[in-house]
């Protein structure tokens, strides 16, 4: 028996974990400390900045957005004049970036898939050529590539002496001109475009339904043919109706033609040199990364899948289209999205080849407007773009995960 | 009976058909296995011949490489040794001594790792450095001391190798220590020290050329990995505040183009510090590049951590390892090993991104080339210049991916 008067050894009286070793307390202390540290640092930065704004009379505020920008923007997709406001100029510049980003992503993806498939070709020369392409273009900075293409385009003949192909395609150091649609009026064009997009949706829906019917009943339902016919049919009918209502087709084909003494090219669609260089550079650079992603994706699909498909009698093309590629997509999509994001961000190099993208215009603006506010808006715009890409990627990822 | 056996034996040793072996067999299997394949072969070899014909003709016949020769040593150090940067002195020896230390480091790595990649890289670097001494570069006016210093790269590599081979310093940790020391000594040598004769301070605005790219890249690479690991662990931690901070940091730095960040580092960041706060443009650029890269690095490492089977960490905890040891000794090494290609890809991206510092007025190797071809006499040499710059960057980047593939093979990634 223990003598009640003697104190028990400490080890026998459990008194809980001491405060300094209690995991939850340590964690909360660490969190509070890091939060205080970060908040203090940010406060210090902002305090210094506020002091500098006051002390050195650095311009600050968003009132400049209403003012006239009064600076030309070299290339613009939206209509723009120097008397437009800063805000509208920023929107024009953001549209420029978006156009290059979307066109670049589409072209780079097509080229990347082509080169990635070539790299896996059983043909030795084709596969080595694709490897050489990939190893060269992804190991050279985009900046150097852009400069290279810039000077290549610059060394093309001038507009007057440029190359002409069958009076339709004009190539010179001002850009490329080719026949394209022009709208006779804004209303019919916009109405028809909206209806055409709707037609694509209806066609896609029909395709989806028919595929399901084919899967469930086994009866041939020709989803691709019927889907395409639906889309083209609706588009054609609305075209005719709109032509009847407005007395003029929504779009007509315009061919480029040299005008006047200096041979300036009018009509058609012109991709000007700056955008052309930026697109070539971005597409060639990004395609080398996408090609590697596609290759890794296709290689991640088990060999047994291909063998089984071939054993069931599918042709090589159908094996790739229906068996290998859909499975590879699951591996391909996440890194592909991050390449799209990279391409969008890399388009900020447009300024070095004379393309007025968002960054370029914003940096020019800092000479006549508060830099702090412009950079805040610039960061917010790019963050919005990158979050949009992430959203598209996540939605698509979920889609293929659920149906797969 | 006997005849039968011999016949069987003869049948067994019949040579394979001519179309299955040798050059013909190889061509049959790889170039003409089907009609489509044959057509591809014809088209692609035509393409290859056109590329080779025009490419080689341009390289050896029509291209005028004098501009590259003319720029010469400026590619390496920029305007570091000009009268403006280093008045009244010849400062060229300072980057050169750094180069000697680097080749010694490479020799040391060769001595530790033995043959293979390390040996090839060390010898290549030493030979290229020594060859600069014989090229008709614009180093002429700098005299023979410059050439001797360049030639000394051969003995310095040998010295590094011998030290690693025959002294107790031949251990990886000493190589790492020496590497850090070389980087710091380089910074001090380039910057100079006040009141030390022969080491007069050189403002960072005059640092340039490949040296600048390499300083930014080495600093960024060695710091972005630990920062990236910390961010990745923070993003996966179950502490909400830490996680939020890491997520915001990573997403902001990944969502904005680097040139926007570089611009901000020069226009806004100075405002965020008190006016008399010691800072310079190169340091700010290096910090921005490092942070930008570590946000990407964090995502790569997070990918590796996610791919790791949770059983690994659970087993470690079951064996009684505390949390930090589980992370440092069990999870991280395996996670990093799984994503070596992505990490090296990020290193390569970082090195390529150092070419963007021209945006904030620094004269890196690309900017030097651009300045030269904007002179009237070299206007027509733009192609030569950018092809040369592309080759320089390509050699470094391809070298990095080559080393990474070797490391992967040695670690047996994908084989376990």
Interface residues (C-beta under 8 A of the other chain):
Chain A: X27 X30 X31 X32 X34 X35 X38 X45 X46 X48 X49 X52 X53 X58 X121 X122 X123 X124 X125 X126 X129 X135 X136 X138 X139 X140 X141 X142 X143 X144 X145 X147 X148 X151 X152 X154 X155 X341 X345 X346 X348 X349 X359 X363 X366 X371 X372 X375 X378 X379 X382 X383 X385 X386 X387
Chain B: X30 X31 X33 X37 X40 X41 X44 X45 X47 X48 X239 X240 X241 X242 X245 X251 X252 X254 X255 X256 X257 X258 X259 X260 X263 X264 X267 X268 X271 X272 X273 X274 X275 X348 X352 X353 X355 X356 X358 X366 X370 X373 X382 X383 X386 X387 X389 X390 X393 X394 X397 X398 X401
